[in-house]
Amino acid sequence: RQDYVKAQDAFQQLITNYPNSANVDHAYFYAGQSALAHQDYAAAKSHLEKVTNTSPFKPDARLWEGKVFQQQHLFDRAVPLFDSVLVTEKAGDNFVQANLLKGECLFEMSTADPGDYPKSIAAFDQILKSKEGSIAERNEAAVRKAKCLEKMGQNGDAMALYLDVLYGRVAGDDSASPAPPEFSWQFKAGMEAGSLREKQKDWRGAIEIYKLLEQIGGAHQQLIHDLINKLRRLALFDPSAPA
């Protein structure tokens, strides 16, 4: 019921009252998760560190330790923990999550050191070049990679990748897939692609992208409709716009 403070206390009681239980590693892990959920970072780190190296929960604990540092914007301390997960996890959910989180942290670090953008891309590519991850996760990796490319000034490559996500061309995202449609990252890709077209004053190109987003619908449909009308006016009266 998302009462994380009481949950943390209950797991801590289990550890105290049954120190020899086979469930102690579980309790440390879930106590750490609960502590992080209500931003008790010191307790979260302490509990997660106590999950033993032989525990099947250890990769998960390292992943969540990395999240502790990420939430505190200590990205340089989070990345080595995600790397430690990837030493043993070559597939599956932890592999995908560690690469996504590592890529996000490296992207944030790139503000100070643009040389980290290629490292961020490399993390997202681990997902895109494998068969791992859900459609949403693969789309997320592609959008985040495209944003790195945009930051590096490679706008053409960024646009191509945004459109790949928008049109469902990212590997694993196709009409034959049994998985339900994924719209959140497709919408994000469309907004980023449209924004890039707007920066180029390619109003008609932006309109075509936003039309597709309008068809997708959702909570932002009216906003997109209004944006299309605004760009149509710009297309009519801006002599500098591409033909």
N, C-alpha and C positions, 0 to 999 in steps of 0.2 A: 504493500500500500504506500510505498515511497516514504515511509517513516524511517529514514536512513539512520538517524541518531539512535533510535531504539534498536534497530537492526544491528548496528555496530556494537552496542552494549551487549546484546544477546549473544553475538558470536564471541565477544571477549569473555563473557561468563563461561561459555562452553570451554574455551581454552584454559581458563583458571580452574574450573571445577573438574575437568577431565583431561589433564595434561598428557596422558598416555593414550588417548583415544586415536584411532585411525583417522578420525575426522578433523584433527587439529590443523592439518594443512589446508583443508577446505575452509575451516573457520578463519584462519589467518587471511586467506584470499578474499573471502566474502566480507570480512571486517574491513579489509583495505578498500574494497570496492565501495562499501557503504560510507566509509570515511571520505573518500574522494567525492562521492555524490553530494555531500554537504560541505565540501571544500575544507575539510580538516586535513590539510596536506601532510603535516608532520605525522599524524597517526596513520594515514594511508600508506606513506612510505615505510614507516616502521613495521606495519603488519605485513605488507607485501614482501619486504626483505626477509621476513622470517619463514616464508614458504621454503621448505628444504629443497636442496638441489636434486634430490632423488624423486621428488614429488612430480606426478604428471601435471600438476598445476603450475610448475615452475615457469614454462614459457608464457602462460597467461599472466602470471604475476609480474614477469619482466615487462610484458606489454603494458600492463596497467601502471607499473612504476614509470614507464616512459610517459604515459598520459599525465601522471602527477606533475612531472617537470614541464610537459607541454602546456598544461593549463596555467602554470606559473610563468610562462614565456621563457623558460630556461631551456631553449631549444638545443643548445650545444650539449646539454646533459641528457636530453631525451634521446637523441640520435644513437648514441652507443648502446642504449638499452634495446632499441628496436633492432639494431644490428645483431645483438646477442640472441634475439629471438630468431632472426633469419639464419643463424648458424645451424640451427637444428630443424627449423620449420621450412621445408622446401615446397610445400603445397598446403592447401586448406585455408581455413579462415584466418588463423594467426599469420600465415604468410602474406595474405592479402592486406590484413589490417596493419601489420608492421610496415609494409611498403607504402601504403597510403599515408600513415602517420609520419613515417620518416620523410617522405616527399613533402608533406605539408611543413614540417619543421625546417627542412632545408630551404624551402621557398621563403619562409619568414626570415631565415638567416641571410638570404640573398639581398635583402634590403641594405645590409651593411657590406656584403661581399657578393657582387654579381657573379663571381666565379662558382657560387653554389647552385645557380640555376641548372647547369648541366647535370649536377649530382642529383638534383630534385627530379629532373626528367628521367634519369637512369632508374630511380626508384619506381616511378610510375610505369616505366617500360617493362619492369619485371612482371607487372600484372598484364599489360597489354600484349606482351610477347608470349605469355603462357596461356593456358586454358582455364586459369583460376579466376574465381570471383563471380559474383552475380552480374547481371546486366547493369544494374545500378552502379555497382562498384567499378566495373570496367568503363562505364560512361564517366564516372567521377574521375578516374585516373586520366582519361583522355582529355577532359575539360581542364583539369589542373595542369597537365602537360602543355596544353595549348596556351594557357595563361603564362607559363614559363617562356614559351617561344615568343609570345607577344612582348614580354618584358625584355627579351633579348633582341628585339627589333626584327624578328623573323615573322612579319605579319602575314605573309602569304602562306607559310606552313601552319601558322596558328589558325588562320581562317579555314584552311582545308580540314583541319582536325575538328574545329567547332562544327563545321557542316557535316562531317562524318557522323558526329554524335547526333546532331539534329535530325538527319535523314536516316538514322538507324543503321549506319554502315560500320559501326565499331564491331569487331569480331564478337560473335555470340548474340548480337542484337539483330534479329531478323524475323520476318513474318512466320517462318516455320518453327520458331522457338516455342516450346510449351510454356515458358515463363510469361507472366502477365506484362503488359506494356509498362515501360518506365518513362515517366514524363518529367520528373523534377530536374534531372541533369540535362535532359534534352532541352528543357525550357531555359536553363542556365546557359547552355551552349548557344542557343538562339539569341539570347540577350547579349552575350559577349560578341557574337558574330555581327549582330545588328549595330552594336556600339562601335565596332571596328569600321564598319561601312560608313557610319555617320562621321567618324573622325576623318575619313577620306572624302567626305562630302558626296558620297555616292548614295544620294537619297533614294533613288529607285531600287538600288541593290538592297538597301536596308528595308525598304517597304516590302520587298518580296520575302525577306526573312521573317519580318514581323507578321505578315499575312499568315504564314504557316503557324506561328505561335498563336495567332487569334483563332485558328481552326482547332488547335489543341484545346483551347478553352481554359477553364479553371478560374481561380480567384482574380487573376490579373487580366482577364479578357477585355474589360472596359478600358483599362489603362493602355493596353496594346492598341485597341481601336482608336483611342484618342491620339496616340503617338503616330499611328499611320496617317491620320488626317493632317497632323502637324507637318509631317515629312512631305506629304503631297503638296502642301502649300509651298514648302521650301523648293521642291523640285520644279514648280512652275515659275518661281521668281528668282532663283539663284542662277545667274548666267555662268558661274564658275563650275557648276556641277558637271560631272562626266555625262556625256551624251548617252 
